[in-house]
Amino acid sequence: MRRSFDRLAAMVEQFMDRDPFSGHLFVFVNRRADRMKILFWDRSGFCLFYKRLEQGTFHLPSAPGEPLELDVTRLTLVLEGLELSGVVQRKRYRRKTAASVTL
């Protein structure tokens, strides 16, 4: 967890094959799963959030070291200490985007 803005952004490009300037949140968790860094670009610079748990660990739904994609709701649940395996999400309305509408 010693890496900062530039090295984390380079990891996003090299290992995840993603664009760190996309505005997505990129989450990094240490081996003990008690510390988490979240990197994102906000149109004027990188932001880095760091959370250290005093007790317990973060429960991620996949094996350590494997890339995982979560929406903001599920990331919030992980940050709050809830395990995603028992969470059920009910169907909700989603507005069609311009790209999905056929004229």
Backbone atoms as SQL, in Angstrom:
CREATE TABLE atoms (id INTEGER PRIMARY KEY, chain TEXT, resi INTEGER, resn TEXT, atom TEXT, x REAL, y REAL, z REAL);
INSERT INTO atoms VALUES
  (1, 'A', 1, 'MET', 'N', 0.823, -1.195, 0.000),
  (2, 'A', 1, 'MET', 'CA', 0.000, 0.000, 0.000),
  (3, 'A', 1, 'MET', 'C', 0.869, 1.263, 0.000),
  (4, 'A', 2, 'ARG', 'N', 2.076, 1.160, -0.483),
  (5, 'A', 2, 'ARG', 'CA', 2.976, 2.311, -0.534),
  (6, 'A', 2, 'ARG', 'C', 2.829, 3.127, -1.808),
  (7, 'A', 3, 'ARG', 'N', 2.128, 2.609, -2.780),
  (8, 'A', 3, 'ARG', 'CA', 2.020, 3.291, -4.067),
  (9, 'A', 3, 'ARG', 'C', 1.073, 4.478, -3.968),
  (10, 'A', 4, 'SER', 'N', 1.425, 5.518, -4.727),
  (11, 'A', 4, 'SER', 'CA', 0.604, 6.719, -4.739),
  (12, 'A', 4, 'SER', 'C', 0.015, 6.935, -6.124),
  (13, 'A', 5, 'PHE', 'N', -0.372, 8.138, -6.422),
  (14, 'A', 5, 'PHE', 'CA', -1.129, 8.480, -7.631),
  (15, 'A', 5, 'PHE', 'C', -0.536, 7.897, -8.915),
  (16, 'A', 6, 'ASP', 'N', 0.694, 8.265, -9.228),
  (17, 'A', 6, 'ASP', 'CA', 1.287, 7.892, -10.518),
  (18, 'A', 6, 'ASP', 'C', 1.494, 6.388, -10.660),
  (19, 'A', 7, 'ARG', 'N', 1.979, 5.736, -9.623),
  (20, 'A', 7, 'ARG', 'CA', 2.213, 4.291, -9.713),
  (21, 'A', 7, 'ARG', 'C', 0.906, 3.512, -9.769),
  (22, 'A', 8, 'LEU', 'N', -0.117, 3.971, -9.060),
  (23, 'A', 8, 'LEU', 'CA', -1.422, 3.304, -9.145),
  (24, 'A', 8, 'LEU', 'C', -2.041, 3.505, -10.523),
  (25, 'A', 9, 'ALA', 'N', -1.910, 4.710, -11.079),
  (26, 'A', 9, 'ALA', 'CA', -2.428, 4.961, -12.427),
  (27, 'A', 9, 'ALA', 'C', -1.697, 4.096, -13.451),
  (28, 'A', 10, 'ALA', 'N', -0.395, 3.912, -13.280),
  (29, 'A', 10, 'ALA', 'CA', 0.365, 3.038, -14.180),
  (30, 'A', 10, 'ALA', 'C', -0.090, 1.594, -14.049),
  (31, 'A', 11, 'MET', 'N', -0.417, 1.146, -12.838),
  (32, 'A', 11, 'MET', 'CA', -0.928, -0.216, -12.642),
  (33, 'A', 11, 'MET', 'C', -2.267, -0.399, -13.349),
  (34, 'A', 12, 'VAL', 'N', -3.107, 0.619, -13.312),
  (35, 'A', 12, 'VAL', 'CA', -4.401, 0.548, -13.989),
  (36, 'A', 12, 'VAL', 'C', -4.180, 0.327, -15.482),
  (37, 'A', 13, 'GLU', 'N', -3.251, 1.057, -16.065),
  (38, 'A', 13, 'GLU', 'CA', -2.969, 0.925, -17.502),
  (39, 'A', 13, 'GLU', 'C', -2.320, -0.409, -17.837),
  (40, 'A', 14, 'GLN', 'N', -1.293, -0.788, -17.082),
  (41, 'A', 14, 'GLN', 'CA', -0.503, -1.979, -17.430),
  (42, 'A', 14, 'GLN', 'C', -1.197, -3.283, -17.081),
  (43, 'A', 15, 'PHE', 'N', -1.706, -3.403, -15.882),
  (44, 'A', 15, 'PHE', 'CA', -2.229, -4.690, -15.419),
  (45, 'A', 15, 'PHE', 'C', -3.728, -4.863, -15.657),
  (46, 'A', 16, 'MET', 'N', -4.486, -3.764, -15.562),
  (47, 'A', 16, 'MET', 'CA', -5.932, -3.859, -15.753),
  (48, 'A', 16, 'MET', 'C', -6.343, -3.542, -17.183),
  (49, 'A', 17, 'ASP', 'N', -5.426, -2.982, -17.964),
  (50, 'A', 17, 'ASP', 'CA', -5.679, -2.593, -19.355),
  (51, 'A', 17, 'ASP', 'C', -6.873, -1.645, -19.438),
  (52, 'A', 18, 'ARG', 'N', -6.913, -0.675, -18.547),
  (53, 'A', 18, 'ARG', 'CA', -7.980, 0.330, -18.485),
  (54, 'A', 18, 'ARG', 'C', -7.373, 1.724, -18.547),
  (55, 'A', 19, 'ASP', 'N', -8.208, 2.710, -18.830),
  (56, 'A', 19, 'ASP', 'CA', -7.791, 4.101, -18.894),
  (57, 'A', 19, 'ASP', 'C', -8.008, 4.754, -17.530),
  (58, 'A', 20, 'PRO', 'N', -6.946, 5.163, -16.823),
  (59, 'A', 20, 'PRO', 'CA', -7.131, 5.765, -15.496),
  (60, 'A', 20, 'PRO', 'C', -7.816, 7.126, -15.550),
  (61, 'A', 21, 'PHE', 'N', -7.903, 7.751, -16.731),
  (62, 'A', 21, 'PHE', 'CA', -8.543, 9.056, -16.883),
  (63, 'A', 21, 'PHE', 'C', -10.026, 8.929, -17.249),
  (64, 'A', 22, 'SER', 'N', -10.581, 7.730, -17.173),
  (65, 'A', 22, 'SER', 'CA', -11.961, 7.484, -17.590),
  (66, 'A', 22, 'SER', 'C', -12.996, 7.990, -16.591),
  (67, 'A', 23, 'GLY', 'N', -12.596, 8.247, -15.357),
  (68, 'A', 23, 'GLY', 'CA', -13.548, 8.659, -14.327),
  (69, 'A', 23, 'GLY', 'C', -14.055, 7.496, -13.496),
  (70, 'A', 24, 'HIS', 'N', -13.667, 6.270, -13.844),
  (71, 'A', 24, 'HIS', 'CA', -14.057, 5.110, -13.047),
  (72, 'A', 24, 'HIS', 'C', -13.268, 5.093, -11.741),
  (73, 'A', 25, 'LEU', 'N', -13.808, 4.408, -10.753),
  (74, 'A', 25, 'LEU', 'CA', -13.107, 4.217, -9.487),
  (75, 'A', 25, 'LEU', 'C', -12.294, 2.932, -9.587),
  (76, 'A', 26, 'PHE', 'N', -11.016, 3.005, -9.253),
  (77, 'A', 26, 'PHE', 'CA', -10.146, 1.838, -9.257),
  (78, 'A', 26, 'PHE', 'C', -9.756, 1.554, -7.813),
  (79, 'A', 27, 'VAL', 'N', -10.109, 0.354, -7.351),
  (80, 'A', 27, 'VAL', 'CA', -9.961, -0.008, -5.948),
  (81, 'A', 27, 'VAL', 'C', -8.799, -0.979, -5.792),
  (82, 'A', 28, 'PHE', 'N', -7.945, -0.709, -4.810),
  (83, 'A', 28, 'PHE', 'CA', -6.799, -1.562, -4.507),
  (84, 'A', 28, 'PHE', 'C', -6.893, -1.954, -3.040),
  (85, 'A', 29, 'VAL', 'N', -6.754, -3.254, -2.774),
  (86, 'A', 29, 'VAL', 'CA', -6.847, -3.786, -1.412),
  (87, 'A', 29, 'VAL', 'C', -5.554, -4.522, -1.103),
  (88, 'A', 30, 'ASN', 'N', -5.047, -4.371, 0.123),
  (89, 'A', 30, 'ASN', 'CA', -3.817, -5.067, 0.492),
  (90, 'A', 30, 'ASN', 'C', -4.080, -6.552, 0.760),
  (91, 'A', 31, 'ARG', 'N', -3.028, -7.323, 0.962),
  (92, 'A', 31, 'ARG', 'CA', -3.161, -8.781, 1.140),
  (93, 'A', 31, 'ARG', 'C', -3.977, -9.157, 2.366),
  (94, 'A', 32, 'ARG', 'N', -3.831, -8.403, 3.435),
  (95, 'A', 32, 'ARG', 'CA', -4.597, -8.711, 4.653),
  (96, 'A', 32, 'ARG', 'C', -6.046, -8.258, 4.554),
  (97, 'A', 33, 'ALA', 'N', -6.369, -7.497, 3.510),
  (98, 'A', 33, 'ALA', 'CA', -7.726, -6.988, 3.251),
  (99, 'A', 33, 'ALA', 'C', -8.239, -6.085, 4.361),
  (100, 'A', 34, 'ASP', 'N', -7.322, -5.355, 5.010),
  (101, 'A', 34, 'ASP', 'CA', -7.760, -4.400, 6.024),
  (102, 'A', 34, 'ASP', 'C', -7.495, -2.953, 5.615),
  (103, 'A', 35, 'ARG', 'N', -6.948, -2.765, 4.411),
  (104, 'A', 35, 'ARG', 'CA', -6.697, -1.422, 3.888),
  (105, 'A', 35, 'ARG', 'C', -7.127, -1.355, 2.434),
  (106, 'A', 36, 'MET', 'N', -7.663, -0.203, 2.058),
  (107, 'A', 36, 'MET', 'CA', -8.167, -0.040, 0.699),
  (108, 'A', 36, 'MET', 'C', -7.842, 1.362, 0.202),
  (109, 'A', 37, 'LYS', 'N', -7.390, 1.447, -1.052),
  (110, 'A', 37, 'LYS', 'CA', -7.191, 2.727, -1.722),
  (111, 'A', 37, 'LYS', 'C', -8.102, 2.775, -2.934),
  (112, 'A', 38, 'ILE', 'N', -8.702, 3.935, -3.158),
  (113, 'A', 38, 'ILE', 'CA', -9.575, 4.143, -4.312),
  (114, 'A', 38, 'ILE', 'C', -9.025, 5.328, -5.095),
  (115, 'A', 39, 'LEU', 'N', -8.691, 5.080, -6.360),
  (116, 'A', 39, 'LEU', 'CA', -8.124, 6.093, -7.238),
  (117, 'A', 39, 'LEU', 'C', -9.137, 6.461, -8.304),
  (118, 'A', 40, 'PHE', 'N', -9.310, 7.768, -8.553),
  (119, 'A', 40, 'PHE', 'CA', -10.132, 8.177, -9.685),
  (120, 'A', 40, 'PHE', 'C', -9.703, 9.554, -10.178),
  (121, 'A', 41, 'TRP', 'N', -10.033, 9.820, -11.436),
  (122, 'A', 41, 'TRP', 'CA', -9.743, 11.084, -12.101),
  (123, 'A', 41, 'TRP', 'C', -11.004, 11.930, -12.091),
  (124, 'A', 42, 'ASP', 'N', -10.910, 13.184, -11.638),
  (125, 'A', 42, 'ASP', 'CA', -12.098, 14.035, -11.564),
  (126, 'A', 42, 'ASP', 'C', -12.058, 15.224, -12.531),
  (127, 'A', 43, 'ARG', 'N', -11.481, 15.084, -13.683),
  (128, 'A', 43, 'ARG', 'CA', -11.373, 16.069, -14.761),
  (129, 'A', 43, 'ARG', 'C', -10.289, 17.109, -14.545),
  (130, 'A', 44, 'SER', 'N', -9.736, 17.223, -13.339),
  (131, 'A', 44, 'SER', 'CA', -8.664, 18.186, -13.118),
  (132, 'A', 44, 'SER', 'C', -7.465, 17.572, -12.406),
  (133, 'A', 45, 'GLY', 'N', -7.608, 16.341, -11.941),
  (134, 'A', 45, 'GLY', 'CA', -6.512, 15.675, -11.253),
  (135, 'A', 45, 'GLY', 'C', -6.974, 14.377, -10.626),
  (136, 'A', 46, 'PHE', 'N', -6.013, 13.590, -10.166),
  (137, 'A', 46, 'PHE', 'CA', -6.329, 12.327, -9.510),
  (138, 'A', 46, 'PHE', 'C', -6.728, 12.572, -8.065),
  (139, 'A', 47, 'CYS', 'N', -7.690, 11.788, -7.589),
  (140, 'A', 47, 'CYS', 'CA', -8.086, 11.761, -6.186),
  (141, 'A', 47, 'CYS', 'C', -7.760, 10.381, -5.649),
  (142, 'A', 48, 'LEU', 'N', -7.301, 10.333, -4.424),
  (143, 'A', 48, 'LEU', 'CA', -6.950, 9.068, -3.798),
  (144, 'A', 48, 'LEU', 'C', -7.577, 9.027, -2.413),
  (145, 'A', 49, 'PHE', 'N', -8.455, 8.052, -2.205),
  (146, 'A', 49, 'PHE', 'CA', -9.066, 7.836, -0.902),
  (147, 'A', 49, 'PHE', 'C', -8.432, 6.603, -0.281),
  (148, 'A', 50, 'TYR', 'N', -8.211, 6.660, 1.014),
  (149, 'A', 50, 'TYR', 'CA', -7.539, 5.573, 1.715),
  (150, 'A', 50, 'TYR', 'C', -8.333, 5.246, 2.962),
  (151, 'A', 51, 'LYS', 'N', -8.683, 3.973, 3.131),
  (152, 'A', 51, 'LYS', 'CA', -9.420, 3.551, 4.317),
  (153, 'A', 51, 'LYS', 'C', -8.665, 2.412, 4.983),
  (154, 'A', 52, 'ARG', 'N', -8.440, 2.556, 6.301),
  (155, 'A', 52, 'ARG', 'CA', -7.786, 1.520, 7.098),
  (156, 'A', 52, 'ARG', 'C', -8.762, 1.071, 8.172),
  (157, 'A', 53, 'LEU', 'N', -9.015, -0.221, 8.215),
  (158, 'A', 53, 'LEU', 'CA', -9.916, -0.770, 9.223),
  (159, 'A', 53, 'LEU', 'C', -9.144, -1.012, 10.519),
  (160, 'A', 54, 'GLU', 'N', -9.728, -0.636, 11.624),
  (161, 'A', 54, 'GLU', 'CA', -9.111, -0.902, 12.924),
  (162, 'A', 54, 'GLU', 'C', -9.337, -2.352, 13.346),
  (163, 'A', 55, 'GLN', 'N', -10.465, -2.932, 12.920),
  (164, 'A', 55, 'GLN', 'CA', -10.762, -4.338, 13.192),
  (165, 'A', 55, 'GLN', 'C', -11.437, -4.914, 11.971),
  (166, 'A', 56, 'GLY', 'N', -11.246, -6.207, 11.729),
  (167, 'A', 56, 'GLY', 'CA', -11.929, -6.883, 10.640),
  (168, 'A', 56, 'GLY', 'C', -11.252, -6.696, 9.297),
  (169, 'A', 57, 'THR', 'N', -11.907, -7.205, 8.261),
  (170, 'A', 57, 'THR', 'CA', -11.380, -7.130, 6.906),
  (171, 'A', 57, 'THR', 'C', -12.505, -6.782, 5.934),
  (172, 'A', 58, 'PHE', 'N', -12.104, -6.360, 4.736),
  (173, 'A', 58, 'PHE', 'CA', -13.063, -6.153, 3.665),
  (174, 'A', 58, 'PHE', 'C', -13.384, -7.511, 3.047),
  (175, 'A', 59, 'HIS', 'N', -14.651, -7.766, 2.776),
  (176, 'A', 59, 'HIS', 'CA', -15.057, -9.031, 2.159),
  (177, 'A', 59, 'HIS', 'C', -15.386, -8.777, 0.693),
  (178, 'A', 60, 'LEU', 'N', -14.483, -9.202, -0.184),
  (179, 'A', 60, 'LEU', 'CA', -14.678, -9.024, -1.616),
  (180, 'A', 60, 'LEU', 'C', -15.246, -10.303, -2.215),
  (181, 'A', 61, 'PRO', 'N', -16.123, -10.193, -3.210),
  (182, 'A', 61, 'PRO', 'CA', -16.792, -11.377, -3.756),
  (183, 'A', 61, 'PRO', 'C', -15.954, -12.218, -4.704),
  (184, 'A', 62, 'SER', 'N', -14.674, -11.908, -4.908),
  (185, 'A', 62, 'SER', 'CA', -13.843, -12.734, -5.794),
  (186, 'A', 62, 'SER', 'C', -12.508, -13.020, -5.131),
  (187, 'A', 63, 'ALA', 'N', -11.695, -13.837, -5.784),
  (188, 'A', 63, 'ALA', 'CA', -10.386, -14.195, -5.262),
  (189, 'A', 63, 'ALA', 'C', -9.449, -12.990, -5.306),
  (190, 'A', 64, 'PRO', 'N', -8.548, -12.873, -4.332),
  (191, 'A', 64, 'PRO', 'CA', -7.604, -11.757, -4.327),
  (192, 'A', 64, 'PRO', 'C', -6.734, -11.763, -5.580),
  (193, 'A', 65, 'GLY', 'N', -6.443, -10.585, -6.095),
  (194, 'A', 65, 'GLY', 'CA', -5.584, -10.465, -7.262),
  (195, 'A', 65, 'GLY', 'C', -6.316, -10.490, -8.587),
  (196, 'A', 66, 'GLU', 'N', -7.576, -10.888, -8.586),
  (197, 'A', 66, 'GLU', 'CA', -8.358, -10.924, -9.817),
  (198, 'A', 66, 'GLU', 'C', -9.141, -9.633, -9.973),
  (199, 'A', 67, 'PRO', 'N', -9.190, -9.066, -11.195),
  (200, 'A', 67, 'PRO', 'CA', -9.981, -7.849, -11.401),
  (201, 'A', 67, 'PRO', 'C', -11.465, -8.115, -11.155),
  (202, 'A', 68, 'LEU', 'N', -12.133, -7.132, -10.603),
  (203, 'A', 68, 'LEU', 'CA', -13.536, -7.260, -10.246),
  (204, 'A', 68, 'LEU', 'C', -14.227, -5.946, -10.572),
  (205, 'A', 69, 'GLU', 'N', -15.413, -6.013, -11.146),
  (206, 'A', 69, 'GLU', 'CA', -16.164, -4.804, -11.468),
  (207, 'A', 69, 'GLU', 'C', -17.398, -4.744, -10.583),
  (208, 'A', 70, 'LEU', 'N', -17.550, -3.620, -9.867),
  (209, 'A', 70, 'LEU', 'CA', -18.689, -3.409, -8.974),
  (210, 'A', 70, 'LEU', 'C', -19.349, -2.079, -9.293),
  (211, 'A', 71, 'ASP', 'N', -20.651, -1.987, -9.077),
  (212, 'A', 71, 'ASP', 'CA', -21.299, -0.682, -9.176),
  (213, 'A', 71, 'ASP', 'C', -21.120, 0.037, -7.839),
  (214, 'A', 72, 'VAL', 'N', -21.504, 1.300, -7.803),
  (215, 'A', 72, 'VAL', 'CA', -21.262, 2.115, -6.616),
  (216, 'A', 72, 'VAL', 'C', -22.036, 1.594, -5.405),
  (217, 'A', 73, 'THR', 'N', -23.202, 1.021, -5.619),
  (218, 'A', 73, 'THR', 'CA', -23.987, 0.474, -4.512),
  (219, 'A', 73, 'THR', 'C', -23.255, -0.667, -3.834),
  (220, 'A', 74, 'ARG', 'N', -22.735, -1.592, -4.613),
  (221, 'A', 74, 'ARG', 'CA', -22.013, -2.741, -4.047),
  (222, 'A', 74, 'ARG', 'C', -20.694, -2.321, -3.401),
  (223, 'A', 75, 'LEU', 'N', -20.011, -1.343, -3.995),
  (224, 'A', 75, 'LEU', 'CA', -18.779, -0.843, -3.377),
  (225, 'A', 75, 'LEU', 'C', -19.083, -0.229, -2.014),
  (226, 'A', 76, 'THR', 'N', -20.182, 0.494, -1.915),
  (227, 'A', 76, 'THR', 'CA', -20.582, 1.079, -0.637),
  (228, 'A', 76, 'THR', 'C', -20.830, -0.012, 0.401),
  (229, 'A', 77, 'LEU', 'N', -21.464, -1.100, -0.002),
  (230, 'A', 77, 'LEU', 'CA', -21.715, -2.208, 0.927),
  (231, 'A', 77, 'LEU', 'C', -20.404, -2.826, 1.410),
  (232, 'A', 78, 'VAL', 'N', -19.442, -2.991, 0.506),
  (233, 'A', 78, 'VAL', 'CA', -18.124, -3.534, 0.889),
  (234, 'A', 78, 'VAL', 'C', -17.450, -2.591, 1.878),
  (235, 'A', 79, 'LEU', 'N', -17.501, -1.292, 1.610),
  (236, 'A', 79, 'LEU', 'CA', -16.889, -0.316, 2.516),
  (237, 'A', 79, 'LEU', 'C', -17.554, -0.309, 3.888),
  (238, 'A', 80, 'GLU', 'N', -18.852, -0.616, 3.931),
  (239, 'A', 80, 'GLU', 'CA', -19.584, -0.656, 5.200),
  (240, 'A', 80, 'GLU', 'C', -19.435, -1.985, 5.937),
  (241, 'A', 81, 'GLY', 'N', -18.768, -2.959, 5.323),
  (242, 'A', 81, 'GLY', 'CA', -18.516, -4.219, 6.005),
  (243, 'A', 81, 'GLY', 'C', -19.528, -5.308, 5.741),
  (244, 'A', 82, 'LEU', 'N', -20.401, -5.122, 4.762),
  (245, 'A', 82, 'LEU', 'CA', -21.391, -6.145, 4.452),
  (246, 'A', 82, 'LEU', 'C', -20.836, -7.121, 3.417),
  (247, 'A', 83, 'GLU', 'N', -21.215, -8.376, 3.554),
  (248, 'A', 83, 'GLU', 'CA', -20.779, -9.402, 2.617),
  (249, 'A', 83, 'GLU', 'C', -21.777, -9.485, 1.466),
  (250, 'A', 84, 'LEU', 'N', -21.283, -9.414, 0.236),
  (251, 'A', 84, 'LEU', 'CA', -22.161, -9.356, -0.932),
  (252, 'A', 84, 'LEU', 'C', -22.820, -10.685, -1.274),
  (253, 'A', 85, 'SER', 'N', -22.312, -11.787, -0.747),
  (254, 'A', 85, 'SER', 'CA', -22.879, -13.086, -1.109),
  (255, 'A', 85, 'SER', 'C', -24.320, -13.247, -0.628),
  (256, 'A', 86, 'GLY', 'N', -24.710, -12.573, 0.431),
  (257, 'A', 86, 'GLY', 'CA', -26.069, -12.692, 0.941),
  (258, 'A', 86, 'GLY', 'C', -26.982, -11.550, 0.539),
  (259, 'A', 87, 'VAL', 'N', -26.476, -10.611, -0.244),
  (260, 'A', 87, 'VAL', 'CA', -27.246, -9.437, -0.626),
  (261, 'A', 87, 'VAL', 'C', -28.073, -9.739, -1.869),
  (262, 'A', 88, 'VAL', 'N', -29.354, -9.385, -1.823),
  (263, 'A', 88, 'VAL', 'CA', -30.239, -9.550, -2.968),
  (264, 'A', 88, 'VAL', 'C', -30.673, -8.159, -3.423),
  (265, 'A', 89, 'GLN', 'N', -30.465, -7.874, -4.694),
  (266, 'A', 89, 'GLN', 'CA', -30.872, -6.579, -5.228),
  (267, 'A', 89, 'GLN', 'C', -32.148, -6.748, -6.035),
  (268, 'A', 90, 'ARG', 'N', -33.157, -5.991, -5.697),
  (269, 'A', 90, 'ARG', 'CA', -34.437, -6.052, -6.383),
  (270, 'A', 90, 'ARG', 'C', -34.372, -5.293, -7.702),
  (271, 'A', 91, 'LYS', 'N', -35.220, -5.682, -8.634),
  (272, 'A', 91, 'LYS', 'CA', -35.264, -5.050, -9.943),
  (273, 'A', 91, 'LYS', 'C', -35.704, -3.598, -9.802),
  (274, 'A', 92, 'ARG', 'N', -35.024, -2.711, -10.502),
  (275, 'A', 92, 'ARG', 'CA', -35.333, -1.289, -10.482),
  (276, 'A', 92, 'ARG', 'C', -35.431, -0.766, -11.897),
  (277, 'A', 93, 'TYR', 'N', -36.143, 0.347, -12.047),
  (278, 'A', 93, 'TYR', 'CA', -36.300, 1.000, -13.334),
  (279, 'A', 93, 'TYR', 'C', -34.969, 1.581, -13.786),
  (280, 'A', 94, 'ARG', 'N', -34.651, 1.397, -15.072),
  (281, 'A', 94, 'ARG', 'CA', -33.475, 2.021, -15.680),
  (282, 'A', 94, 'ARG', 'C', -33.912, 2.718, -16.943),
  (283, 'A', 95, 'ARG', 'N', -33.630, 3.988, -17.032),
  (284, 'A', 95, 'ARG', 'CA', -33.966, 4.765, -18.216),
  (285, 'A', 95, 'ARG', 'C', -33.081, 4.354, -19.371),
  (286, 'A', 96, 'LYS', 'N', -33.641, 4.220, -20.542),
  (287, 'A', 96, 'LYS', 'CA', -32.860, 3.872, -21.715),
  (288, 'A', 96, 'LYS', 'C', -31.970, 5.050, -22.081),
  (289, 'A', 97, 'THR', 'N', -30.719, 4.753, -22.402),
  (290, 'A', 97, 'THR', 'CA', -29.800, 5.809, -22.798),
  (291, 'A', 97, 'THR', 'C', -29.965, 6.082, -24.284),
  (292, 'A', 98, 'ALA', 'N', -29.440, 7.190, -24.741),
  (293, 'A', 98, 'ALA', 'CA', -29.540, 7.575, -26.149),
  (294, 'A', 98, 'ALA', 'C', -28.893, 6.534, -27.057),
  (295, 'A', 99, 'ALA', 'N', -27.848, 5.884, -26.580),
  (296, 'A', 99, 'ALA', 'CA', -27.152, 4.889, -27.391),
  (297, 'A', 99, 'ALA', 'C', -28.004, 3.642, -27.589),
  (298, 'A', 100, 'SER', 'N', -28.913, 3.344, -26.659),
  (299, 'A', 100, 'SER', 'CA', -29.714, 2.123, -26.766),
  (300, 'A', 100, 'SER', 'C', -31.063, 2.356, -27.440),
  (301, 'A', 101, 'VAL', 'N', -31.424, 3.601, -27.694),
  (302, 'A', 101, 'VAL', 'CA', -32.701, 3.909, -28.333),
  (303, 'A', 101, 'VAL', 'C', -32.532, 3.859, -29.849),
  (304, 'A', 102, 'THR', 'N', -33.418, 3.107, -30.506),
  (305, 'A', 102, 'THR', 'CA', -33.361, 2.997, -31.964),
  (306, 'A', 102, 'THR', 'C', -34.341, 3.980, -32.574),
  (307, 'A', 103, 'LEU', 'N', -33.881, 4.732, -33.577),
  (308, 'A', 103, 'LEU', 'CA', -34.767, 5.697, -34.256),
  (309, 'A', 103, 'LEU', 'C', -35.305, 5.137, -35.521);
